Amino acid sequence: MHHRMRSPNSPAMYDFIGGYSPIWMILFWIVLIIFLVYLIIQFTNKKKNNEQTNKMPLFILQERLARGDISEDEYNNLKSIIEKDQNLK
């Protein structure tokens, strides 16, 4: 059995944590990994929320006009309808 030598007046790190054990190191890495996964999930959720808020009706309408899905007359007609709806809210 291996015993650690230390002076009687100097506390060692393993005295503070209830005995030096690899369990503490494993627990540290598990907590660190869980925290990193949590941060990644939070970052991706914010990115998704930002994408959804950017997809306002007028923005979608502009995209459709740019792709050529609708004509300029249809765009102006739909834009006026959307603006009326937004003013009612």
C-alpha distance (Angstrom), angle and dihedral (degrees) to the residues before:
residue distance angle dihedral
M1 . . .
H2 3.80 . .
H3 3.79 118.2 .
R4 3.78 124.0 -165.9
M5 3.77 115.8 -128.0
R6 3.78 119.1 -138.8
S7 3.73 137.4 150.7
P8 3.81 115.5 -95.4
N9 3.83 93.3 -120.3
S10 3.81 99.4 49.7
P11 3.79 117.4 76.5
A12 3.77 116.7 -139.2
M13 3.78 127.0 -142.4
Y14 3.78 93.0 -112.1
D15 3.81 89.5 59.0
F16 3.80 90.8 61.3
I17 3.78 97.9 49.3
G18 3.76 98.2 45.7
G19 3.78 97.9 -96.9
Y20 3.76 128.9 -25.0
S21 3.77 107.2 -85.7
P22 3.80 136.9 159.3
I23 3.80 87.0 -127.5
W24 3.81 89.2 77.3
M25 3.80 91.4 52.9
I26 3.80 91.6 48.5
L27 3.80 90.5 47.6
F28 3.81 90.4 50.0
W29 3.83 92.3 53.3
I30 3.81 92.7 45.6
V31 3.82 91.3 52.2
L32 3.82 91.0 45.8
I33 3.82 92.5 50.7
I34 3.81 92.0 47.4
F35 3.81 89.9 50.7
L36 3.81 92.2 49.8
V37 3.81 91.6 49.0
Y38 3.82 88.8 49.8
L39 3.82 91.0 52.2
I40 3.80 92.1 49.0
I41 3.81 91.5 50.1
Q42 3.82 91.5 48.7
F43 3.81 91.6 49.1
T44 3.80 93.7 50.0
N45 3.82 92.2 46.6
K46 3.81 91.2 52.8
K47 3.79 89.7 49.6
K48 3.82 91.2 52.0
N49 3.81 91.8 47.4
N50 3.80 91.2 50.6
E51 3.79 90.8 51.0
Q52 3.80 91.2 51.1
T53 3.81 94.2 49.2
N54 3.80 90.6 49.5
K55 3.81 90.2 57.4
M56 3.78 94.5 80.5
P57 3.80 116.1 159.3
L58 3.81 94.8 -104.0
F59 3.79 91.2 48.5
I60 3.81 90.8 52.5
L61 3.78 89.9 47.2
Q62 3.81 90.7 52.4
E63 3.80 89.9 50.3
R64 3.80 90.9 52.0
L65 3.81 90.8 50.5
A66 3.80 91.3 48.5
R67 3.82 91.7 50.6
G68 3.78 90.6 49.3
D69 3.81 94.1 -116.7
I70 3.82 90.9 129.7
S71 3.77 134.7 25.9
E72 3.79 124.8 -114.9
D73 3.83 90.7 -104.9
E74 3.80 91.1 52.6
Y75 3.81 89.2 47.0
N76 3.81 92.6 53.2
N77 3.80 91.8 45.7
L78 3.82 93.8 49.1
K79 3.81 91.5 42.8
S80 3.80 91.7 56.2
I81 3.81 90.4 49.0
I82 3.82 91.7 50.3
E83 3.79 92.4 47.1
K84 3.82 90.6 51.0
D85 3.81 90.3 50.4
Q86 3.80 92.1 48.9
N87 3.81 91.4 49.9
L88 3.81 90.5 53.6
K89 3.81 92.0 57.2
